[in-house]
Amino acid sequence: MTEVAADASLGPPGPGFTPKELRTVVLTTVGVLMFAADSTIVILALPTMARELSAPLGSIIWVILIYLLTTTVLTTQAGRLGDLFGRRGIYNAGFAVFTVGSALCGLAPTVEVLIAARLVQAIGGAVIFANGYAVVADAVAPTRRGRAFGYFVSGWATGAILGILLGGAITTAFGWRYIFYLNVPIGLVALPLGLTTLAKTPRREVQLDVPGFLALSSGLGLICYGAIELASYGVSALNVAYLLAGLLLLPVFVAAELRARHPMIDFRQVRERYLGLSLSAGFLQPLGYLAVIFVLTMYLQGLRGLSPLDASLLLVPGYLIGAVLGPAVGRRVETFGARKLTTLGISITAAAVLLYSTLSITSWIGFVPLISCMTGVGAGIFYPSNATAIMSRATPTTFGSISGLQGTLLNLGALLSFILALTIASATVPRYVAYAVFLGTANLSGPIGGQFLGGLHAALWGCVGVLAAGALVSWGRGNPAPRPDPLAAPGHAT
């Protein structure tokens, strides 16, 4: 059986969305847009936040890290909460918590309160993101899910664009607190839309995996803390111990999950080759690509002397293309096959990152937006195709858990990419300079600039290697076997 024929088991592309499906797609797209925007919106505001809150750099960096860390460890459990209590109530609760957390961020008087408020915001964001794919799969007919997932990806890309642009513009015009206040009116509109649009889904008897959650959150938390301490203060026995303890907890977590009756991440569930490799590709793509954004920010601000806003504007074309291309590709997944499209998308991204690694201190700055367009094409092809491949192997009883696992792997890739970028930067130049470059407050020149550029090139080559591995994994998944299970087809709530 060819891949096209196998993917066509989902049915040919259907007509346009029904009114109810359209409202659901709009709601989930707005949700992922808000979630993605707040993953990036604080980057350009960090220098202002640090000055106004009198926060040391080692503390202010946690405004980003706490959001990524929390969303990473909560997404699988949040998807399970949707199965346990019904996705309509949980999804709307996520919007409410996210909105309240955003308001608290804007009101924060100290960096410690701001980090705590970002934790609240991240809890709501994790619930929104983890249940988004499942909400779409519940409400949209199988023949139109690829298109719906395309809009979901478009929301992510659009949110990233808005985060980059609004973070600098709003902070400059009104102050950093308004980047959080912006979410409040959006949340107040989205919440009643969710209450009136989403249908009730049957509650399913699932249990939360508290030991697994504690093991994963502790492991990743220790890794993040140890890495930031190393970057801030250098190598010490205690910092190395934090890192080693975190790394040792991860295999303990995997072993415990394989034995648990109700695991947080059911690794046994993904033993099917097609689903397992699709999820693996979904982890390797952000792991190899999202660090590139931070590396380029260091290059453009630290080596080329651009302002944070000007540097970010050069990266917007890629996000814009990804936002436009995602829905178009989503409509063609069933026709061309997820295996071919995902492999093509991640390969284009790898080629673009390889081109980024050729940039020097004197390169024409116009190369950056041109290469950014390539990354946008790659992401716009990969994400809707891979999401469709993953959710096509789930059934109504596993929509929540598979959706949550997909979100967990994506966020884990983003978190580890961020740590990778900071670690490499601190290893190539003095630590205080690396942080200043990241915050856009240093302009390197002379020998130290060449040394730092060499470190950035090494990081980009590492990203190319990860993306190449992702392309091999994506192609190696093979063609999906047909699902005779009739439950896999409808995917509609009653």
Beta strands, then each sheet from edge to edge (+ up, - down):
end
